Amino acid sequence: MVQPESNVDMKLEGDTLVIRVQLKDVTMRPSASGKTMLIATTSGNQPCPGRPAVKVGVNIYTSRT
């Protein structure tokens, strides 16, 4: 199983940022508010690969029900 914190892969292809996230076989965890379940997260803003001045923040989630 993949943890949400390690489930975001970012790479630069030319001038395009490609973000890959696995949606199957993921160990979800509750968000900080507890309202949703996190599938993937960058855990805040992270530098873009190859362009550290550009920051990226990603949260992918589903409802708790």
N, C-alpha and C positions, 0 to 999 in steps of 0.2 A: 504494500500500500504506500501511496505517496502522501506526504504531509503538505498542507496548504502553503506553508512557508517556502517549500522547495519546488513548488509546482508551476512556477513562472519562468520560462526560458526566453530571454530577449537576445536578439542579435541584429546587427546592422547589415543589410544587403544593399550595397550601393548607398543611396540616399533614403532607403526605406527601412523603418524599424519593424522587425517581425517579432511578434509575441506569440509563443506557443504555450498552451495550457492543456494538460491531460484532464479529461472530464470523467473518465471511467476508472474504477479502482482507486478512488481517492478517499483518504481518511479525513472527513470533514470535522470542523470544530466550530463551536459557537463564536459569533462575532463578539466584539467587546460589549455591545449593547445587549446581546443575547437575543436579538430579534431575528437574526438570520444565521445560516450555517455557511461558513467559508469553504469554498472549493479551492480557491487559489488567492494568494495575496503577495504583494511585494513587501508587506510590513512597512508601509510608508513610502516616501519618495526615494527612488534609487537613481543613480546616474545612468544615463543611456550608454550602452556599450559603444565605445569609439567616439562619443560626444559627451564627455562628463559634465559639461555646462548645462545640458538638457536633462531634466529630471522626469522620471516616469513613476506614477503611482497606479497600481492595479488592484482591484478587489473584485473577485468573481464569487457570487454567492447564490444561494437558493433560500426559499422561505423555510422556516422551522417545521412546518406542518408536513 
